[in-house]
Amino acid sequence: MQRLIKLFKEKPFISSISLTFSELLYNYSLLLFVTQMYSAEDVGRWFIFFAVFNLSINVREGVLYVALVKFSSGKNDKTAHSTYKTVLFALLLIESIIGVVVLGIGYADIFPEVSALLIFYPIYSISNNCLKWIENIHKSKGELYKAVIINLTTLCLLFSAFIYIKYNPIGLPDLIIVLSLLYVFGFLIGLFSISTSKIFKSSFDKKTFKNIMHYAKQGTLKAIFGTLASRMTLFISAGILSLEVTALLGVAQRYLVLILSLSNAIQLIFYPKIVLLFEEGNFKHFKLEFIKTIKRVYTLIVPISIGFLIIIKPLLNILHGEGYGDSFHLLVILIISAQFSPLGAFFGSYTNAIGKPQYSTNVVIINSCILILSSYFFVRYFGEIGTVLPLLVTEIIGFFFIFHYYQKYEKINIIYLMVITPYLYKVYYRRARQLYYSKFKKSV
């Protein structure tokens, strides 16, 4: 165990990949269970519930990860502990407001198909976010291996719940309660991995709270528009087409996360690093780090996308049951769209690091408005395939906004960084050959 922890500390990329893998393992275990245990209509309802929960996820990224790293990295323990406490307070405040609104919508039965699920939204969201608060503390400190352990512990609890539910079937509302309890147990266990008493005894920092709420405001705007946009087709497909189509789209969107997971793993290392570079005033290295990272992301994501398309079609029916293979043609278009997604994510990290999150927020809002307005048209006139076309169109439009920003303000040519990818494979091949001849041929 000590050797493994040492490896994680010395190799940040390995620890970030492990963390991403543990998160994917949890999410896809839950996905497989739901698609196998419930009807297509129930699966459609489940994805609509998670479309609402996505709002919480995006706010959490703005408040928890972005603000927490920004205001605790490189700080002494006293300041860091105060930041952790202030972030938790801000998070619970925002989540309580969102939870009351969603609970009210569910209680009023405005959307009868999912009202029974929305009523339990607050306990699910708050318990999940409290667990993620602990995980993000470890991310901000570079202790990713602790976050991995927490995720694996939660996964073990999930499998235990699955075994029980398999022999004692329950409805979707009860499943949400079970998952909420699971997060509460994970949170209580996770408290032993942080300086809990020091954090709660630390002072509440009003200045940090004000700064965090600035990021929270930008994160909330992104969350509202981004979630509405990215999940609008789920709601529209349920209203115009059917819950079965919503289930197919939901499965395709979940598999899209696999393509982007490697990019997200790299971003876990990238963001804290550029925050420190910016705070130190090392702007030249700051920009070079961004260019190097974007190149690395595209040399990885392009071949992975191609390989994924080759193997995934036969697996859909095997893993999820007959009928889910129809998700493949939706997934093809989503994967094409995914080639532009890393630029948006890293653009957000870049502008957050320089203290100007409003730049990425503006792009998200413009893109989201375009996607929301076009979603009804595409679904109405193109049917099932129209559920994924709006994302492709808006990703392309967003790409040109981001290209313009980097070209005008940073003198970075994003198109060049993408086009150079084939040449980089040639460079990597030459390096691999040199390594082979220097390390192995000499020993023969």
Solvent accessible surface area in square Angstrom, and as a share of the most:
residue,aa,sasa,rsa
1,M,155,0.69
2,Q,142,0.63
3,R,214,0.78
4,L,88,0.44
5,I,32,0.16
6,K,124,0.53
7,L,72,0.36
8,F,25,0.10
9,K,127,0.54
10,E,101,0.45
11,K,103,0.44
12,P,68,0.43
13,F,82,0.34
14,I,68,0.35
15,S,3,0.02
16,S,0,0.00
17,I,58,0.30
18,S,28,0.18
19,L,0,0.00
20,T,13,0.08
21,F,124,0.52
22,S,2,0.01
23,E,43,0.19
24,L,24,0.12
25,L,66,0.33
26,Y,23,0.09
27,N,48,0.25
28,Y,24,0.09
29,S,14,0.09
30,L,10,0.05
31,L,9,0.04
32,L,58,0.29
33,F,20,0.08
34,V,1,0.00
35,T,8,0.05
36,Q,104,0.46
37,M,63,0.28
38,Y,30,0.12
39,S,64,0.42
40,A,39,0.30
41,E,78,0.35
42,D,40,0.21
43,V,0,0.00
44,G,0,0.00
45,R,52,0.19
46,W,8,0.03
47,F,11,0.04
48,I,11,0.06
49,F,0,0.00
50,F,42,0.17
51,A,1,0.01
52,V,30,0.17
53,F,6,0.03
54,N,23,0.12
55,L,34,0.17
56,S,0,0.00
57,I,49,0.25
58,N,47,0.24
59,V,0,0.00
60,R,19,0.07
61,E,71,0.32
62,G,9,0.09
63,V,0,0.00
64,L,0,0.00
65,Y,20,0.08
66,V,19,0.11
67,A,0,0.00
68,L,0,0.00
69,V,0,0.00
70,K,21,0.09
71,F,37,0.15
72,S,9,0.06
73,S,15,0.10
74,G,76,0.73
75,K,93,0.39
76,N,99,0.51
77,D,104,0.54
78,K,164,0.70
79,T,54,0.32
80,A,9,0.07
81,H,25,0.11
82,S,9,0.06
83,T,3,0.01
84,Y,9,0.04
85,K,53,0.23
86,T,0,0.00
87,V,0,0.00
88,L,16,0.08
89,F,102,0.42
90,A,0,0.00
91,L,0,0.00
92,L,62,0.31
93,L,73,0.36
94,I,16,0.08
95,E,1,0.00
96,S,48,0.31
97,I,104,0.53
98,I,20,0.10
99,G,1,0.01
100,V,103,0.59
101,V,85,0.49
102,V,10,0.06
103,L,66,0.33
104,G,37,0.36
105,I,53,0.27
106,G,2,0.02
107,Y,179,0.68
108,A,64,0.49
109,D,76,0.40
110,I,103,0.52
111,F,114,0.48
112,P,99,0.62
113,E,92,0.41
114,V,6,0.04
115,S,8,0.05
116,A,55,0.43
117,L,5,0.03
118,L,6,0.03
119,I,68,0.34
120,F,59,0.24
121,Y,0,0.00
122,P,23,0.14
123,I,86,0.44
124,Y,2,0.01
125,S,1,0.00
126,I,52,0.26
127,S,11,0.07
128,N,10,0.05
129,N,1,0.00
130,C,18,0.11
131,L,5,0.03
132,K,35,0.15
133,W,0,0.00
134,I,0,0.00
135,E,1,0.00
136,N,3,0.01
137,I,1,0.01
138,H,0,0.00
139,K,24,0.10
140,S,14,0.09
141,K,98,0.42
142,G,54,0.52
143,E,41,0.18
144,L,14,0.07
145,Y,24,0.09
146,K,53,0.22
147,A,0,0.00
148,V,11,0.07
149,I,84,0.42
150,I,12,0.06
151,N,12,0.06
152,L,77,0.38
153,T,41,0.24
154,T,6,0.03
155,L,9,0.05
156,C,85,0.51
157,L,53,0.26
158,L,0,0.00
159,F,88,0.37
160,S,69,0.45
161,A,16,0.12
162,F,21,0.09
163,I,114,0.58
164,Y,137,0.52
165,I,1,0.01
166,K,120,0.51
167,Y,164,0.62
168,N,66,0.34
169,P,102,0.64
170,I,44,0.22
171,G,37,0.35
172,L,10,0.05
173,P,38,0.24
174,D,66,0.34
175,L,0,0.00
176,I,0,0.00
177,I,56,0.28
178,V,44,0.25
179,L,1,0.00
180,S,5,0.03
181,L,97,0.48
182,L,8,0.04
183,Y,6,0.02
184,V,62,0.36
185,F,113,0.47
186,G,2,0.02
187,F,36,0.15
188,L,88,0.44
189,I,86,0.44
190,G,1,0.01
191,L,38,0.19
192,F,183,0.76
193,S,36,0.23
194,I,19,0.10
195,S,46,0.30
196,T,36,0.21
197,S,69,0.44
198,K,127,0.54
199,I,2,0.01
200,F,93,0.39
201,K,171,0.72
202,S,18,0.12
203,S,76,0.49
204,F,76,0.32
205,D,49,0.25
206,K,163,0.69
207,K,154,0.65
208,T,16,0.09
209,F,44,0.18
210,K,153,0.65
211,N,52,0.27
212,I,0,0.00
213,M,59,0.26
214,H,72,0.32
215,Y,12,0.05
216,A,2,0.01
217,K,113,0.48
218,Q,15,0.07
219,G,5,0.05
220,T,36,0.21
221,L,61,0.30
222,K,38,0.16
223,A,0,0.00
224,I,69,0.35
225,F,54,0.22
226,G,19,0.18
227,T,9,0.05
228,L,75,0.37
229,A,6,0.04
230,S,38,0.24
231,R,41,0.15
232,M,35,0.16
233,T,6,0.04
234,L,3,0.02
235,F,71,0.30
236,I,25,0.13
237,S,0,0.00
238,A,29,0.22
239,G,68,0.65
240,I,66,0.33
241,L,61,0.30
242,S,37,0.24
243,L,18,0.09
244,E,76,0.34
245,V,20,0.12
246,T,0,0.00
247,A,1,0.00
248,L,21,0.11
249,L,0,0.00
250,G,1,0.01
251,V,0,0.00
252,A,0,0.00
253,Q,22,0.10
254,R,54,0.20
255,Y,9,0.04
256,L,19,0.09
257,V,43,0.25
258,L,53,0.27
259,I,1,0.00
260,L,36,0.18
261,S,11,0.07
262,L,31,0.15
263,S,3,0.02
264,N,68,0.35
265,A,0,0.00
266,I,4,0.02
267,Q,32,0.14
268,L,25,0.12
269,I,36,0.18
270,F,3,0.01
271,Y,2,0.01
272,P,24,0.15
273,K,83,0.35
274,I,0,0.00
275,V,1,0.00
276,L,73,0.36
277,L,15,0.08
278,F,56,0.23
279,E,97,0.43
280,E,125,0.56
281,G,38,0.36
282,N,62,0.32
283,F,118,0.49
284,K,160,0.68
285,H,85,0.38
286,F,7,0.03
287,K,66,0.28
288,L,96,0.48
289,E,10,0.05
290,F,1,0.01
291,I,38,0.19
292,K,96,0.41
293,T,2,0.01
294,I,0,0.00
295,K,52,0.22
296,R,92,0.33
297,V,2,0.01
298,Y,4,0.01
299,T,8,0.05
300,L,60,0.30
301,I,3,0.01
302,V,51,0.29
303,P,60,0.38
304,I,70,0.36
305,S,5,0.03
306,I,101,0.51
307,G,29,0.28
308,F,22,0.09
309,L,46,0.23
310,I,128,0.65
311,I,101,0.51
312,I,5,0.02
313,K,110,0.47
314,P,81,0.51
315,L,67,0.33
316,L,0,0.00
317,N,68,0.35
318,I,126,0.64
319,L,61,0.30
320,H,3,0.01
321,G,27,0.26
322,E,173,0.77
323,G,37,0.36
324,Y,18,0.07
325,G,12,0.11
326,D,77,0.40
327,S,0,0.00
328,F,41,0.17
329,H,75,0.34
330,L,0,0.00
331,L,0,0.00
332,V,43,0.25
333,I,26,0.13
334,L,3,0.01
335,I,4,0.02
336,I,84,0.42
337,S,1,0.00
338,A,0,0.00
339,Q,37,0.16
340,F,43,0.18
341,S,25,0.16
342,P,2,0.01
343,L,3,0.01
344,G,34,0.32
345,A,40,0.31
346,F,0,0.00
347,F,4,0.02
348,G,9,0.09
349,S,7,0.05
350,Y,3,0.01
351,T,0,0.00
352,N,11,0.06
353,A,0,0.00
354,I,30,0.15
355,G,35,0.34
356,K,89,0.38
357,P,1,0.01
358,Q,69,0.31
359,Y,70,0.26
360,S,4,0.03
361,T,2,0.01
362,N,80,0.41
363,V,22,0.13
364,V,42,0.24
365,I,42,0.21
366,I,72,0.37
367,N,26,0.13
368,S,4,0.02
369,C,51,0.30
370,I,52,0.26
371,L,9,0.04
372,I,44,0.23
373,L,144,0.72
374,S,22,0.14
375,S,0,0.00
376,Y,119,0.45
377,F,105,0.44
378,F,32,0.13
379,V,1,0.00
380,R,127,0.46
381,Y,150,0.57
382,F,101,0.42
383,G,21,0.20
384,E,52,0.23
385,I,56,0.28
386,G,0,0.00
387,T,4,0.02
388,V,1,0.00
389,L,37,0.18
390,P,0,0.00
391,L,42,0.21
392,L,36,0.18
393,V,56,0.32
394,T,3,0.02
395,E,35,0.16
396,I,66,0.33
397,I,56,0.29
398,G,3,0.03
399,F,16,0.07
400,F,113,0.47
401,F,80,0.33
402,I,7,0.04
403,F,47,0.19
404,H,105,0.47
405,Y,16,0.06
406,Y,1,0.00
407,Q,81,0.36
408,K,112,0.47
409,Y,120,0.46
410,E,26,0.12
411,K,162,0.69
412,I,6,0.03
413,N,67,0.34
414,I,0,0.00
415,I,68,0.34
416,Y,120,0.45
417,L,7,0.03
418,M,41,0.18
419,V,102,0.59
420,I,24,0.12
421,T,7,0.04
422,P,91,0.58
423,Y,117,0.45
424,L,19,0.09
425,Y,84,0.32
426,K,107,0.45
427,V,27,0.16
428,Y,89,0.34
429,Y,133,0.51
430,R,121,0.44
431,R,148,0.54
432,A,58,0.45
433,R,117,0.43
434,Q,125,0.55
435,L,99,0.49
436,Y,103,0.39
437,Y,105,0.40
438,S,53,0.34
439,K,130,0.55
440,F,115,0.48
441,K,97,0.41
442,K,164,0.70
443,S,91,0.59
444,V,156,0.90
